[in-house]
Amino acid sequence: MTGRVWRGLLALLLCLPLMVQAAEQGPYTRIATLDWGLAETLVGIGVTPVGVADLPNYRRWVGEPAMPASVHNLGLRTEPNLELLTQLAPDLILITPQFEAARPWLERIAPVQSLAIYRPGRDPLQTATEIARELGELTAHQAGAEQLITDFEQQMRQLRSKLAGRALPPFYLVTLIDARHMRVYGNSSLFSSVLKRLGQRNAWQGADNVWGFSQAGVEQLAEVPEAALIHFAPAPLGALPALQQSVLWQRLPFVEQQRVYAFAPAWQFGGLMAAQHFMRLFEEALVHD
């Protein structure tokens, strides 16, 4: 953190109690979160968080569901506005493991709970379902959580039925890093898990990390000639036009054979709401094309 940020933290901490007392087991009604996947799941089960980190980029990278107008922007996910967070007086702050470094500061404001959709060796679609139920318990919105799960399963069945008998290619799932490199989502990613449940295939068979992705050069996407490509917005400024002008890109089989699909933003690191959003985009592109 910068010196200015540290000074702000120290000044704020002088005004805070030394320790937030442990809360009872809910139900929690005033929830703040640094994580967008947890934020969208809260909305999906019928809970409006009091604050979410970096709402401008939430709108850019996640898109749906829209955050209600009453939700406060907590600032950067890695450096949230602790003064605003204190003023909002949440009774629970939700984080994911990558934000554990902020726990000591956050616990001076409210109890903190960490929930992870991506866990080594676990199917993220299954953990997303578990987290929906856990958030339902924490907020006394169990019925909302079960409805979200039911809606997801129904949408999955309907789309799988529509795709039955259609010979679709395997799909690369990517977001652009620049005109020569992409983030490619592998078999342990959320949307790859959705593809598998739909009876479809992920074209990327290389390694991926704990969050289900790997960085790859454009040339690596030629390894499965029969594949199609799905790329998600947003892309860095100028990256997509530069890529499309590349001779290498133009010679890739999925480009030559017009199997490239541009999708609106959908959060690969989200939960059931993100999975539903991806299915809607997939149906619009592959069923109604």
C-alpha positions as CSV (number, residue, x, y, z in Angstrom):
1,M,0.0,0.0,0.0
2,T,1.1,3.6,-0.5
3,G,2.2,5.8,2.4
4,R,-0.9,7.9,2.0
5,V,-3.1,4.8,2.3
6,W,-1.3,3.6,5.4
7,R,-1.6,7.0,7.1
8,G,-5.3,6.9,6.3
9,L,-5.6,3.4,7.8
10,L,-3.8,4.4,11.0
11,A,-5.9,7.5,11.5
12,L,-9.1,5.5,11.0
13,L,-8.0,2.7,13.3
14,L,-7.5,5.2,16.2
15,C,-11.2,5.9,15.9
16,L,-12.2,2.3,16.0
17,P,-12.6,-0.2,18.8
18,L,-9.7,-2.5,19.3
19,M,-11.8,-5.6,18.4
20,V,-15.2,-6.1,16.9
21,Q,-17.2,-8.5,19.1
22,A,-18.1,-11.8,17.5
23,A,-21.5,-11.7,16.0
24,E,-24.2,-14.3,16.6
25,Q,-25.0,-16.7,13.8
26,G,-27.0,-14.2,11.8
27,P,-29.3,-13.5,10.2
28,Y,-27.2,-10.7,8.8
29,T,-29.0,-7.8,7.2
30,R,-26.3,-5.3,6.4
31,I,-23.7,-7.0,4.3
32,A,-20.7,-5.5,2.5
33,T,-18.5,-7.5,0.1
34,L,-15.2,-7.0,-1.8
35,D,-16.0,-9.8,-4.2
36,W,-18.2,-9.4,-7.2
37,G,-19.2,-13.1,-7.4
38,L,-20.5,-13.0,-3.8
39,A,-22.2,-9.6,-4.6
40,E,-24.1,-11.0,-7.6
41,T,-25.1,-14.1,-5.6
42,L,-26.5,-11.9,-2.8
43,V,-28.7,-10.1,-5.4
44,G,-29.7,-13.4,-6.9
45,I,-31.1,-14.7,-3.6
46,G,-32.9,-11.4,-2.9
47,V,-30.4,-9.6,-0.6
48,T,-29.2,-6.0,-1.5
49,P,-25.7,-5.5,-0.1
50,V,-25.0,-2.1,1.6
51,G,-21.7,-1.8,-0.2
52,V,-19.7,-3.5,-3.0
53,A,-16.1,-2.8,-4.0
54,D,-15.3,-1.1,-7.3
55,L,-18.8,-0.8,-8.7
56,P,-17.6,1.0,-11.9
57,N,-15.6,-2.1,-12.9
58,Y,-18.3,-4.4,-11.7
59,R,-20.5,-2.8,-14.3
60,R,-17.7,-3.2,-16.9
61,W,-16.7,-6.8,-16.2
62,V,-19.8,-8.4,-14.7
63,G,-22.7,-6.5,-16.2
64,E,-25.5,-8.6,-14.9
65,P,-27.2,-8.6,-12.4
66,A,-27.2,-4.8,-12.1
67,M,-26.5,-3.6,-8.6
68,P,-29.4,-1.6,-7.1
69,A,-28.9,2.2,-6.9
70,S,-28.8,2.0,-3.1
71,V,-25.5,0.0,-3.1
72,H,-22.5,2.1,-2.1
73,N,-19.2,1.9,-4.0
74,L,-16.5,0.8,-1.5
75,G,-13.5,1.8,-3.7
76,L,-10.8,-0.6,-4.9
77,R,-11.2,-4.3,-4.0
78,T,-7.6,-4.4,-2.8
79,E,-7.8,-1.0,-0.9
80,P,-11.4,-0.5,0.1
81,N,-12.5,2.8,1.6
82,L,-12.5,1.9,5.3
83,E,-13.9,5.2,6.5
84,L,-17.0,4.7,4.3
85,L,-17.2,1.1,5.3
86,T,-17.3,2.1,8.9
87,Q,-20.0,4.6,8.3
88,L,-22.1,2.0,6.5
89,A,-22.0,-0.1,9.7
90,P,-22.2,-3.6,8.1
91,D,-22.9,-6.5,10.4
92,L,-20.9,-8.8,8.1
93,I,-18.2,-8.3,5.5
94,L,-17.7,-11.0,2.8
95,I,-14.4,-11.7,1.2
96,T,-12.7,-14.4,-0.9
97,P,-9.2,-15.9,-0.1
98,Q,-7.4,-13.4,-2.4
99,F,-8.5,-10.6,-0.1
100,E,-7.3,-12.2,3.2
101,A,-4.6,-9.6,3.6
102,A,-7.3,-7.0,4.4
103,R,-8.9,-9.2,7.1
104,P,-7.2,-7.5,10.1
105,W,-8.4,-4.1,9.1
106,L,-11.9,-5.3,8.1
107,E,-12.4,-7.2,11.4
108,R,-12.1,-3.9,13.3
109,I,-15.3,-2.8,11.5
110,A,-17.4,-6.0,11.4
111,P,-17.1,-9.8,11.4
112,V,-15.5,-11.1,8.3
113,Q,-16.3,-14.3,6.4
114,S,-14.3,-15.8,3.5
115,L,-16.1,-17.9,0.9
116,A,-14.4,-19.4,-2.2
117,I,-16.0,-20.6,-5.4
118,Y,-12.7,-21.8,-6.8
119,R,-11.2,-24.5,-4.6
120,P,-8.5,-27.0,-5.6
121,G,-10.0,-30.2,-6.9
122,R,-13.6,-28.9,-6.7
123,D,-16.1,-28.2,-9.4
124,P,-16.8,-24.5,-9.3
125,L,-20.4,-25.0,-10.3
126,Q,-21.0,-27.2,-7.3
127,T,-19.2,-24.8,-4.9
128,A,-21.3,-21.9,-6.4
129,T,-24.4,-23.9,-5.4
130,E,-23.1,-24.5,-1.9
131,I,-22.2,-20.8,-1.5
132,A,-25.8,-19.8,-2.6
133,R,-27.1,-22.0,0.2
134,E,-24.6,-20.7,2.7
135,L,-25.5,-17.1,1.9
136,G,-29.1,-18.0,2.2
137,E,-28.5,-19.3,5.7
138,L,-26.4,-16.3,6.7
139,T,-29.1,-13.9,5.6
140,A,-32.3,-15.9,6.4
141,H,-33.0,-16.0,2.7
142,Q,-33.0,-19.8,2.3
143,A,-36.0,-19.7,0.1
144,G,-34.3,-17.2,-2.2
145,A,-31.3,-19.4,-2.4
146,E,-33.3,-22.5,-3.2
147,Q,-35.2,-20.5,-5.9
148,L,-32.0,-19.4,-7.5
149,I,-30.7,-23.0,-7.6
150,T,-34.0,-24.2,-9.0
151,D,-34.1,-21.5,-11.7
152,F,-30.5,-22.4,-12.6
153,E,-31.2,-26.1,-12.9
154,Q,-34.4,-25.4,-15.0
155,Q,-32.5,-23.1,-17.3
156,M,-29.8,-25.8,-17.7
157,R,-32.3,-28.5,-18.5
158,Q,-34.1,-26.3,-21.1
159,L,-30.9,-25.3,-22.8
160,R,-29.5,-28.8,-22.8
161,S,-32.7,-30.0,-24.5
162,K,-32.4,-27.3,-27.1
163,L,-28.8,-28.3,-27.9
164,A,-29.6,-32.0,-28.1
165,G,-28.8,-33.4,-31.5
166,R,-26.8,-30.3,-32.5
167,A,-23.2,-31.1,-33.5
168,L,-21.4,-28.2,-32.0
169,P,-17.6,-27.8,-32.0
170,P,-15.5,-27.6,-28.9
171,F,-15.2,-24.0,-27.6
172,Y,-12.2,-21.9,-26.6
173,L,-13.4,-19.4,-23.9
174,V,-11.1,-16.4,-23.8
175,T,-10.7,-12.7,-22.8
176,L,-8.2,-10.6,-24.6
177,I,-5.1,-9.4,-22.8
178,D,-3.6,-7.6,-25.8
179,A,-3.4,-8.2,-29.6
180,R,-1.3,-11.3,-29.2
181,H,-2.2,-12.8,-25.9
182,M,-5.4,-14.1,-24.3
183,R,-6.6,-15.4,-21.0
184,V,-7.9,-18.9,-21.8
185,Y,-10.4,-20.6,-19.4
186,G,-9.7,-24.3,-18.9
187,N,-11.5,-27.3,-17.6
188,S,-11.5,-26.2,-14.0
189,S,-13.3,-22.9,-14.8
190,L,-16.9,-22.0,-14.0
191,F,-18.0,-21.6,-17.6
192,S,-16.2,-24.8,-18.7
193,S,-18.2,-26.6,-16.0
194,V,-21.4,-25.1,-17.5
195,L,-20.3,-26.3,-21.0
196,K,-19.8,-29.8,-19.6
197,R,-23.2,-29.9,-18.0
198,L,-24.7,-28.8,-21.3
199,G,-23.0,-31.7,-23.1
200,Q,-20.5,-29.4,-24.8
201,R,-16.6,-29.4,-24.8
202,N,-13.9,-27.0,-23.9
203,A,-11.3,-26.9,-26.6
204,W,-8.5,-25.8,-24.3
205,Q,-6.7,-28.9,-22.9
206,G,-3.7,-27.1,-21.5
207,A,-3.0,-26.4,-17.8
208,D,-4.9,-23.8,-15.9
209,N,-4.4,-22.3,-12.5
210,V,-6.5,-22.4,-9.3
211,W,-8.9,-19.8,-10.8
212,G,-9.4,-21.9,-13.9
213,F,-7.4,-19.9,-16.5
214,S,-4.1,-19.8,-18.3
215,Q,-2.4,-17.1,-20.5
216,A,-1.8,-18.2,-24.1
217,G,-0.5,-16.7,-27.3
218,V,-2.9,-16.4,-30.2
219,E,-1.0,-19.1,-32.1
220,Q,-1.8,-21.7,-29.4
221,L,-5.5,-21.5,-30.4
222,A,-4.7,-23.3,-33.7
223,E,-4.1,-26.5,-31.8
224,V,-7.7,-27.7,-32.2
225,P,-8.6,-26.8,-35.8
226,E,-12.3,-27.7,-35.5
227,A,-12.8,-25.4,-32.5
228,A,-14.9,-22.3,-32.2
229,L,-14.0,-19.3,-30.2
230,I,-16.0,-17.3,-27.6
231,H,-14.4,-14.1,-26.5
232,F,-15.8,-12.0,-23.7
233,A,-16.0,-8.2,-23.5
234,P,-14.4,-6.0,-22.4
235,A,-11.1,-5.9,-24.3
236,P,-8.2,-3.5,-23.7
237,L,-8.5,-0.4,-25.8
238,G,-7.4,-1.1,-29.4
239,A,-6.6,-4.8,-28.8
240,L,-9.5,-6.2,-30.8
241,P,-9.0,-4.1,-33.9
242,A,-5.3,-4.8,-33.8
243,L,-6.0,-8.5,-33.4
244,Q,-8.4,-8.6,-36.3
245,Q,-5.8,-7.0,-38.6
246,S,-3.2,-9.7,-37.7
247,V,-2.4,-12.1,-40.5
248,L,-1.9,-14.9,-37.8
249,W,-5.4,-14.2,-36.5
250,Q,-7.0,-14.2,-40.0
251,R,-5.4,-17.6,-40.7
252,L,-6.8,-19.3,-37.6
253,P,-9.4,-22.0,-38.7
254,F,-12.2,-20.6,-36.5
255,V,-11.7,-17.2,-38.1
256,E,-11.6,-18.5,-41.7
257,Q,-14.6,-20.6,-41.1
258,Q,-16.5,-17.9,-39.1
259,R,-16.8,-19.7,-35.8
260,V,-16.0,-16.6,-33.7
261,Y,-18.6,-15.4,-31.1
262,A,-18.3,-12.1,-29.3
263,F,-20.1,-12.3,-25.9
264,A,-21.0,-9.4,-23.6
265,P,-19.2,-9.3,-20.2
266,A,-19.8,-12.3,-18.0
267,W,-17.9,-12.9,-14.8
268,Q,-15.9,-16.1,-15.0
269,F,-15.2,-15.9,-11.3
270,G,-18.8,-15.6,-10.3
271,G,-21.5,-17.9,-9.0
272,L,-24.8,-19.2,-10.2
273,M,-25.9,-15.8,-11.5
274,A,-22.8,-15.6,-13.7
275,A,-23.5,-19.2,-14.9
276,Q,-27.0,-18.3,-15.8
277,H,-25.8,-15.2,-17.7
278,F,-23.3,-17.3,-19.6
279,M,-26.1,-19.7,-20.6
280,R,-28.3,-16.9,-21.9
281,L,-25.5,-15.6,-24.0
282,F,-24.6,-19.0,-25.3
283,E,-28.3,-19.7,-26.2
284,E,-28.6,-16.3,-28.0
285,A,-25.4,-17.1,-30.1
286,L,-25.7,-20.8,-30.7
287,V,-29.4,-21.6,-30.7
288,H,-30.9,-18.4,-32.2
289,D,-28.0,-17.7,-34.7
